[in-house]
Amino acid sequence: MIHKIYGVDNLIDWAVSIKAGKATMRVHFTGGATTARGIVPATFATADPVKQAIIEKSNYFKTGQIRVVQVIEVPDDSAAIARKERKAARIAAKAASPAEKPLQSTDTENRTDEGENAVDGAEGVVVKKVQVNVTSVEDAKDYLVDKFGIASSKLRTRAACIAAGEENGIEFIWS
C-alpha cells in the first residue's frame, strides 16, 4: 500500500473541494506554519488510491499548487491481504474451465471455523478473519470508515456493518 502526503505551500490551513466528474471530494490540508527555519506546508495524507488519483488529476495538482511531499510504502494489514487473496481466488475460479472448477457442496464440512481461520471449500482459499470488539453500531461504523474507507452512509444498520466487515475479513464481537 502506498501512503502519500500532499502539501500546499504558504498556507496554514486550507479546505478545498476537488471535482471528479459529477462528484466533489473535500480535502482539508492542515499543519502549515512559517518558522525561523522556513516554511512548513499544510499537508493532507492518504493511502486511498482513489483519493490519490482524484488529487493528482485535479487542476490544483497540475498547476503545482498541490504537490507530493512524501511517498511511503506501507505493508498491507491483514484485512487488505485477505481481500487481495479473495479477489485473486475469484479471478482464478472464473478463469478455470468448467472441468477444472472445484465441486461446490452445501455440506458444512467444506467450511470450518477454527478461531480466526476459515477454509472456504468452494474456492479452497484460507481466509484469515480478524476479530474486533465493538459495543455499538457507531463503533463498528467508525472502525470500518477508518480502516477501509467505507462510506458511513452505507453503514447505517448493524447488518450492514456485519456484511461490510465480512467482506473485509473482519468479525465483530458485540459486547
KOLRO-707758 format. One record per residue: residue in one letter; y, z, x of N, C-alpha, C in turn. Coordinates in nm, 2 decimals. Layout:
KOLRO-707758
[node A,[Y,Z,X],[Y,Z,X],[Y,Z,X]]
...
end
This chain:
KOLRO-707758
[node M,[-0.12,0.00,0.09],[0.00,0.00,0.00],[0.12,0.00,0.09]]
[node I,[0.22,-0.08,0.06],[0.34,-0.09,0.13],[0.45,-0.02,0.06]]
[node H,[0.51,0.08,0.13],[0.62,0.16,0.08],[0.75,0.10,0.14]]
[node K,[0.85,0.06,0.06],[0.97,0.01,0.11],[1.09,0.09,0.07]]
[node I,[1.18,0.11,0.17],[1.31,0.18,0.14],[1.42,0.08,0.15]]
[node Y,[1.50,0.07,0.04],[1.61,-0.02,0.04],[1.74,0.06,0.06]]
[node G,[1.84,0.00,0.12],[1.96,0.06,0.14],[2.08,-0.02,0.10]]
[node V,[2.19,0.05,0.07],[2.32,-0.01,0.03],[2.43,0.06,0.12]]
[node D,[2.49,-0.01,0.21],[2.59,0.04,0.30],[2.72,0.08,0.22]]
[node N,[2.79,0.17,0.28],[2.93,0.21,0.23],[2.93,0.27,0.09]]
[node L,[2.82,0.31,0.04],[2.82,0.38,-0.09],[2.74,0.51,-0.08]]
[node I,[2.79,0.61,-0.15],[2.72,0.74,-0.15],[2.62,0.74,-0.26]]
[node D,[2.65,0.68,-0.38],[2.56,0.67,-0.49],[2.59,0.55,-0.57]]
[node W,[2.48,0.48,-0.61],[2.50,0.35,-0.68],[2.39,0.33,-0.78]]
[node A,[2.42,0.31,-0.91],[2.32,0.28,-1.01],[2.34,0.14,-1.05]]
[node V,[2.25,0.05,-1.03],[2.27,-0.09,-1.06],[2.15,-0.14,-1.16]]
[node S,[2.19,-0.23,-1.25],[2.09,-0.29,-1.34],[2.06,-0.43,-1.28]]
[node I,[1.94,-0.46,-1.25],[1.90,-0.59,-1.20],[1.82,-0.66,-1.30]]
[node K,[1.86,-0.78,-1.33],[1.80,-0.86,-1.43],[1.67,-0.93,-1.37]]
[node A,[1.57,-0.93,-1.45],[1.44,-1.00,-1.42],[1.40,-1.07,-1.54]]
[node G,[1.44,-1.20,-1.56],[1.41,-1.27,-1.68],[1.49,-1.21,-1.79]]
[node K,[1.42,-1.17,-1.90],[1.48,-1.11,-2.02],[1.49,-0.96,-2.00]]
[node A,[1.42,-0.90,-1.91],[1.42,-0.76,-1.89],[1.52,-0.72,-1.78]]
[node T,[1.56,-0.59,-1.78],[1.65,-0.53,-1.69],[1.59,-0.41,-1.62]]
[node M,[1.59,-0.40,-1.49],[1.54,-0.28,-1.42],[1.66,-0.21,-1.37]]
[node R,[1.66,-0.08,-1.39],[1.77,0.01,-1.34],[1.73,0.07,-1.21]]
[node V,[1.81,0.06,-1.11],[1.78,0.11,-0.97],[1.89,0.20,-0.93]]
[node H,[1.85,0.33,-0.89],[1.95,0.43,-0.85],[1.94,0.46,-0.70]]
[node F,[2.04,0.41,-0.63],[2.05,0.44,-0.49],[2.12,0.57,-0.47]]
[node T,[2.07,0.66,-0.39],[2.13,0.79,-0.36],[2.13,0.83,-0.22]]
[node G,[2.20,0.93,-0.18],[2.19,0.99,-0.05],[2.28,0.93,0.06]]
[node G,[2.37,0.84,0.02],[2.46,0.78,0.12],[2.57,0.88,0.17]]
[node A,[2.61,0.86,0.29],[2.71,0.95,0.35],[2.78,0.89,0.47]]
[node T,[2.90,0.93,0.49],[2.98,0.89,0.61],[2.99,1.02,0.70]]
[node T,[2.94,1.01,0.82],[2.94,1.13,0.90],[3.00,1.09,1.04]]
[node A,[3.02,1.19,1.12],[3.08,1.17,1.25],[2.99,1.08,1.34]]
[node R,[2.86,1.07,1.30],[2.76,0.99,1.38],[2.75,0.85,1.32]]
[node G,[2.81,0.83,1.21],[2.80,0.69,1.15],[2.78,0.70,1.00]]
[node I,[2.75,0.58,0.95],[2.73,0.57,0.80],[2.58,0.57,0.77]]
[node V,[2.55,0.66,0.67],[2.41,0.66,0.62],[2.41,0.59,0.49]]
[node P,[2.33,0.49,0.47],[2.33,0.41,0.35],[2.26,0.49,0.23]]
[node A,[2.31,0.46,0.11],[2.24,0.51,-0.01],[2.11,0.44,-0.02]]
[node T,[2.00,0.51,-0.05],[1.87,0.45,-0.05],[1.80,0.46,-0.18]]
[node F,[1.70,0.37,-0.19],[1.60,0.37,-0.31],[1.47,0.34,-0.25]]
[node A,[1.37,0.42,-0.27],[1.23,0.39,-0.22],[1.13,0.36,-0.33]]
[node T,[1.04,0.27,-0.30],[0.94,0.24,-0.40],[0.82,0.18,-0.33]]
[node A,[0.70,0.21,-0.39],[0.57,0.14,-0.34],[0.52,0.05,-0.44]]
[node D,[0.59,0.03,-0.55],[0.55,-0.06,-0.66],[0.59,-0.20,-0.62]]
[node P,[0.48,-0.29,-0.61],[0.51,-0.43,-0.57],[0.59,-0.51,-0.67]]
[node V,[0.59,-0.47,-0.80],[0.67,-0.54,-0.90],[0.81,-0.51,-0.88]]
[node K,[0.85,-0.38,-0.86],[0.98,-0.34,-0.83],[1.04,-0.40,-0.71]]
[node Q,[0.95,-0.41,-0.60],[0.99,-0.47,-0.48],[1.03,-0.61,-0.50]]
[node A,[0.94,-0.69,-0.57],[0.97,-0.83,-0.60],[1.10,-0.85,-0.67]]
[node I,[1.12,-0.76,-0.77],[1.24,-0.78,-0.85],[1.37,-0.76,-0.77]]
[node I,[1.36,-0.65,-0.69],[1.48,-0.63,-0.60],[1.50,-0.74,-0.50]]
[node E,[1.39,-0.79,-0.44],[1.40,-0.89,-0.33],[1.44,-1.03,-0.39]]
[node K,[1.42,-1.05,-0.52],[1.46,-1.18,-0.58],[1.60,-1.17,-0.64]]
[node S,[1.66,-1.05,-0.64],[1.79,-1.04,-0.70],[1.90,-1.10,-0.61]]
[node N,[2.02,-1.13,-0.68],[2.13,-1.18,-0.60],[2.19,-1.07,-0.51]]
[node Y,[2.18,-0.95,-0.54],[2.22,-0.84,-0.45],[2.15,-0.84,-0.32]]
[node F,[2.02,-0.87,-0.33],[1.94,-0.87,-0.20],[1.97,-1.00,-0.12]]
[node K,[1.98,-1.11,-0.20],[2.00,-1.24,-0.13],[2.14,-1.25,-0.06]]
[node T,[2.24,-1.18,-0.12],[2.37,-1.18,-0.05],[2.38,-1.07,0.05]]
[node G,[2.28,-0.98,0.07],[2.29,-0.88,0.17],[2.35,-0.75,0.13]]
[node Q,[2.38,-0.74,0.00],[2.44,-0.61,-0.05],[2.33,-0.50,-0.05]]
[node I,[2.21,-0.54,-0.08],[2.09,-0.45,-0.07],[2.01,-0.51,0.04]]
[node R,[1.96,-0.42,0.13],[1.88,-0.46,0.24],[1.76,-0.36,0.26]]
[node V,[1.66,-0.41,0.33],[1.55,-0.33,0.36],[1.58,-0.24,0.48]]
[node V,[1.57,-0.11,0.46],[1.60,-0.01,0.56],[1.47,0.02,0.64]]
[node Q,[1.36,0.04,0.57],[1.23,0.07,0.64],[1.11,0.03,0.55]]
[node V,[1.01,-0.02,0.62],[0.88,-0.05,0.56],[0.77,0.04,0.62]]
[node I,[0.70,0.10,0.53],[0.60,0.20,0.57],[0.46,0.16,0.51]]
[node E,[0.36,0.14,0.59],[0.23,0.12,0.55],[0.16,0.25,0.51]]
[node V,[0.13,0.27,0.38],[0.08,0.40,0.34],[-0.07,0.37,0.29]]
[node P,[-0.16,0.46,0.34],[-0.30,0.43,0.30],[-0.31,0.46,0.15]]
[node D,[-0.40,0.38,0.08],[-0.42,0.39,-0.06],[-0.48,0.52,-0.10]]
[node D,[-0.44,0.58,-0.21],[-0.50,0.70,-0.26],[-0.63,0.67,-0.33]]
[node S,[-0.71,0.76,-0.36],[-0.85,0.74,-0.41],[-0.84,0.66,-0.54]]
[node A,[-0.75,0.68,-0.63],[-0.74,0.61,-0.75],[-0.71,0.46,-0.73]]
[node A,[-0.62,0.43,-0.64],[-0.59,0.29,-0.61],[-0.71,0.22,-0.55]]
[node I,[-0.79,0.29,-0.46],[-0.91,0.23,-0.41],[-1.01,0.21,-0.52]]
[node A,[-1.03,0.30,-0.61],[-1.12,0.28,-0.72],[-1.08,0.17,-0.81]]
[node R,[-0.95,0.15,-0.83],[-0.90,0.04,-0.91],[-0.94,-0.09,-0.84]]
[node K,[-0.91,-0.10,-0.71],[-0.94,-0.22,-0.64],[-1.09,-0.26,-0.64]]
[node E,[-1.18,-0.15,-0.63],[-1.32,-0.17,-0.63],[-1.37,-0.23,-0.76]]
[node R,[-1.31,-0.17,-0.87],[-1.35,-0.21,-1.01],[-1.30,-0.35,-1.03]]
[node K,[-1.18,-0.39,-0.98],[-1.13,-0.52,-1.00],[-1.22,-0.62,-0.92]]
[node A,[-1.26,-0.59,-0.80],[-1.34,-0.68,-0.72],[-1.48,-0.69,-0.79]]
[node A,[-1.53,-0.59,-0.84],[-1.66,-0.59,-0.91],[-1.66,-0.68,-1.03]]
[node R,[-1.55,-0.67,-1.11],[-1.53,-0.76,-1.23],[-1.52,-0.90,-1.19]]
[node I,[-1.45,-0.93,-1.08],[-1.44,-1.07,-1.04],[-1.57,-1.12,-0.99]]
[node A,[-1.64,-1.04,-0.92],[-1.78,-1.08,-0.87],[-1.87,-1.10,-0.98]]
[node A,[-1.87,-1.02,-1.09],[-1.95,-1.03,-1.20],[-1.92,-1.16,-1.28]]
[node K,[-1.80,-1.20,-1.29],[-1.76,-1.32,-1.36],[-1.80,-1.44,-1.28]]
[node A,[-1.80,-1.43,-1.15],[-1.83,-1.54,-1.06],[-1.98,-1.57,-1.05]]
[node A,[-2.06,-1.46,-1.08],[-2.20,-1.48,-1.07],[-2.26,-1.57,-1.18]]
[node S,[-2.36,-1.65,-1.15],[-2.42,-1.73,-1.25],[-2.49,-1.64,-1.35]]
[node P,[-2.52,-1.70,-1.47],[-2.59,-1.62,-1.57],[-2.73,-1.56,-1.52]]
[node A,[-2.80,-1.63,-1.44],[-2.93,-1.58,-1.39],[-2.91,-1.47,-1.29]]
[node E,[-2.79,-1.46,-1.22],[-2.77,-1.35,-1.12],[-2.71,-1.23,-1.18]]
[node K,[-2.65,-1.24,-1.31],[-2.59,-1.12,-1.37],[-2.69,-1.01,-1.39]]
[node P,[-2.65,-0.89,-1.36],[-2.74,-0.78,-1.39],[-2.76,-0.76,-1.54]]
[node L,[-2.88,-0.71,-1.58],[-2.91,-0.68,-1.72],[-2.82,-0.57,-1.77]]
[node Q,[-2.77,-0.58,-1.89],[-2.69,-0.47,-1.95],[-2.78,-0.40,-2.05]]
[node S,[-2.78,-0.27,-2.05],[-2.86,-0.19,-2.13],[-2.77,-0.09,-2.21]]
[node T,[-2.82,-0.05,-2.32],[-2.75,0.05,-2.40],[-2.80,0.19,-2.36]]
[node D,[-2.90,0.20,-2.28],[-2.96,0.33,-2.24],[-2.86,0.41,-2.16]]
[node T,[-2.87,0.54,-2.18],[-2.78,0.62,-2.10],[-2.83,0.64,-1.96]]
[node E,[-2.95,0.59,-1.93],[-3.00,0.61,-1.79],[-2.92,0.52,-1.69]]
[node N,[-2.85,0.42,-1.74],[-2.77,0.34,-1.64],[-2.64,0.40,-1.60]]
[node R,[-2.60,0.50,-1.68],[-2.47,0.56,-1.65],[-2.49,0.71,-1.64]]
[node T,[-2.48,0.77,-1.52],[-2.50,0.91,-1.50],[-2.37,0.97,-1.44]]
[node D,[-2.34,1.09,-1.49],[-2.22,1.16,-1.44],[-2.26,1.27,-1.35]]
[node E,[-2.22,1.28,-1.23],[-2.25,1.39,-1.14],[-2.12,1.43,-1.07]]
[node G,[-2.06,1.53,-1.13],[-1.93,1.58,-1.08],[-1.82,1.47,-1.08]]
[node E,[-1.78,1.43,-0.96],[-1.67,1.33,-0.96],[-1.72,1.19,-0.95]]
[node N,[-1.85,1.17,-0.94],[-1.90,1.03,-0.92],[-1.97,0.98,-1.05]]
[node A,[-1.95,0.86,-1.08],[-2.02,0.79,-1.19],[-2.07,0.66,-1.14]]
[node V,[-2.20,0.63,-1.19],[-2.25,0.50,-1.15],[-2.26,0.41,-1.27]]
[node D,[-2.19,0.30,-1.27],[-2.19,0.21,-1.38],[-2.31,0.11,-1.36]]
[node G,[-2.41,0.12,-1.44],[-2.53,0.04,-1.43],[-2.50,-0.10,-1.46]]
[node A,[-2.41,-0.13,-1.55],[-2.38,-0.27,-1.58],[-2.32,-0.35,-1.47]]
[node E,[-2.25,-0.29,-1.39],[-2.19,-0.36,-1.27],[-2.24,-0.31,-1.14]]
[node G,[-2.31,-0.20,-1.14],[-2.37,-0.15,-1.01],[-2.26,-0.10,-0.91]]
[node V,[-2.15,-0.05,-0.97],[-2.04,0.00,-0.88],[-2.03,0.15,-0.89]]
[node V,[-2.01,0.21,-0.78],[-1.99,0.36,-0.78],[-1.84,0.38,-0.79]]
[node V,[-1.80,0.46,-0.90],[-1.66,0.48,-0.93],[-1.64,0.63,-0.90]]
[node K,[-1.54,0.66,-0.82],[-1.50,0.80,-0.79],[-1.40,0.84,-0.90]]
[node K,[-1.43,0.95,-0.97],[-1.33,1.00,-1.07],[-1.27,1.12,-1.01]]
[node V,[-1.14,1.13,-1.02],[-1.06,1.24,-0.97],[-1.03,1.33,-1.09]]
[node Q,[-1.06,1.45,-1.08],[-1.03,1.55,-1.19],[-0.89,1.61,-1.17]]
[node V,[-0.81,1.61,-1.28],[-0.68,1.66,-1.28],[-0.66,1.76,-1.39]]
[node N,[-0.62,1.88,-1.36],[-0.60,1.98,-1.46],[-0.46,1.96,-1.52]]
[node V,[-0.46,1.96,-1.66],[-0.33,1.95,-1.73],[-0.33,2.04,-1.85]]
[node T,[-0.21,2.08,-1.89],[-0.20,2.18,-2.00],[-0.15,2.11,-2.13]]
[node S,[-0.09,1.99,-2.11],[-0.03,1.93,-2.23],[-0.03,1.78,-2.21]]
[node V,[0.00,1.70,-2.32],[0.02,1.56,-2.31],[0.13,1.52,-2.21]]
[node E,[0.24,1.61,-2.21],[0.35,1.58,-2.12],[0.31,1.59,-1.98]]
[node D,[0.22,1.69,-1.94],[0.17,1.70,-1.80],[0.09,1.57,-1.77]]
[node A,[0.01,1.53,-1.85],[-0.07,1.41,-1.83],[0.02,1.29,-1.81]]
[node K,[0.11,1.28,-1.90],[0.21,1.17,-1.90],[0.29,1.16,-1.77]]
[node D,[0.34,1.28,-1.73],[0.41,1.29,-1.60],[0.33,1.25,-1.48]]
[node Y,[0.20,1.29,-1.48],[0.11,1.26,-1.37],[0.09,1.11,-1.36]]
[node L,[0.06,1.05,-1.48],[0.04,0.90,-1.48],[0.16,0.82,-1.45]]
[node V,[0.28,0.87,-1.49],[0.40,0.79,-1.46],[0.43,0.81,-1.31]]
[node D,[0.42,0.93,-1.25],[0.45,0.95,-1.11],[0.35,0.88,-1.02]]
[node K,[0.22,0.89,-1.05],[0.12,0.84,-0.96],[0.09,0.69,-0.97]]
[node F,[0.10,0.64,-1.09],[0.06,0.50,-1.12],[0.17,0.41,-1.17]]
[node G,[0.29,0.47,-1.20],[0.40,0.39,-1.25],[0.38,0.33,-1.39]]
[node I,[0.29,0.40,-1.47],[0.27,0.35,-1.61],[0.39,0.39,-1.70]]
[node A,[0.43,0.30,-1.78],[0.54,0.33,-1.87],[0.51,0.44,-1.96]]
[node S,[0.60,0.54,-1.97],[0.58,0.65,-2.05],[0.58,0.62,-2.20]]
[node S,[0.63,0.51,-2.24],[0.63,0.46,-2.38],[0.49,0.43,-2.42]]
[node K,[0.40,0.40,-2.33],[0.26,0.37,-2.36],[0.17,0.49,-2.36]]
[node L,[0.23,0.61,-2.33],[0.16,0.73,-2.32],[0.20,0.83,-2.42]]
[node R,[0.21,0.80,-2.54],[0.26,0.89,-2.65],[0.16,0.98,-2.70]]
[node T,[0.03,0.95,-2.69],[-0.07,1.03,-2.75],[-0.17,1.08,-2.64]]
[node R,[-0.24,1.18,-2.68],[-0.35,1.23,-2.59],[-0.45,1.13,-2.56]]
[node A,[-0.49,1.05,-2.66],[-0.59,0.94,-2.65],[-0.54,0.84,-2.55]]
[node A,[-0.41,0.80,-2.56],[-0.35,0.70,-2.47],[-0.35,0.75,-2.33]]
[node C,[-0.32,0.88,-2.31],[-0.32,0.94,-2.17],[-0.47,0.94,-2.11]]
[node I,[-0.56,0.97,-2.20],[-0.70,0.97,-2.15],[-0.75,0.83,-2.12]]
[node A,[-0.71,0.73,-2.20],[-0.75,0.60,-2.17],[-0.69,0.54,-2.04]]
[node A,[-0.56,0.57,-2.02],[-0.49,0.53,-1.90],[-0.55,0.60,-1.78]]
[node G,[-0.58,0.72,-1.80],[-0.64,0.80,-1.69],[-0.78,0.74,-1.65]]
[node E,[-0.86,0.70,-1.74],[-0.99,0.65,-1.72],[-0.98,0.51,-1.65]]
[node E,[-0.88,0.43,-1.68],[-0.85,0.30,-1.62],[-0.82,0.32,-1.47]]
[node N,[-0.76,0.43,-1.44],[-0.72,0.46,-1.30],[-0.80,0.56,-1.23]]
[node G,[-0.92,0.59,-1.28],[-1.02,0.67,-1.22],[-0.98,0.82,-1.22]]
[node I,[-0.91,0.86,-1.33],[-0.87,1.00,-1.35],[-0.94,1.06,-1.47]]
[node E,[-0.99,1.18,-1.45],[-1.05,1.25,-1.56],[-0.96,1.38,-1.58]]
[node F,[-0.90,1.39,-1.70],[-0.81,1.50,-1.73],[-0.90,1.62,-1.78]]
[node I,[-0.87,1.74,-1.72],[-0.93,1.86,-1.76],[-0.82,1.93,-1.84]]
[node W,[-0.84,1.95,-1.97],[-0.73,2.01,-2.06],[-0.76,2.15,-2.07]]
[node S,[-0.65,2.23,-2.04],[-0.66,2.38,-2.05],[-0.56,2.44,-2.14]]
end
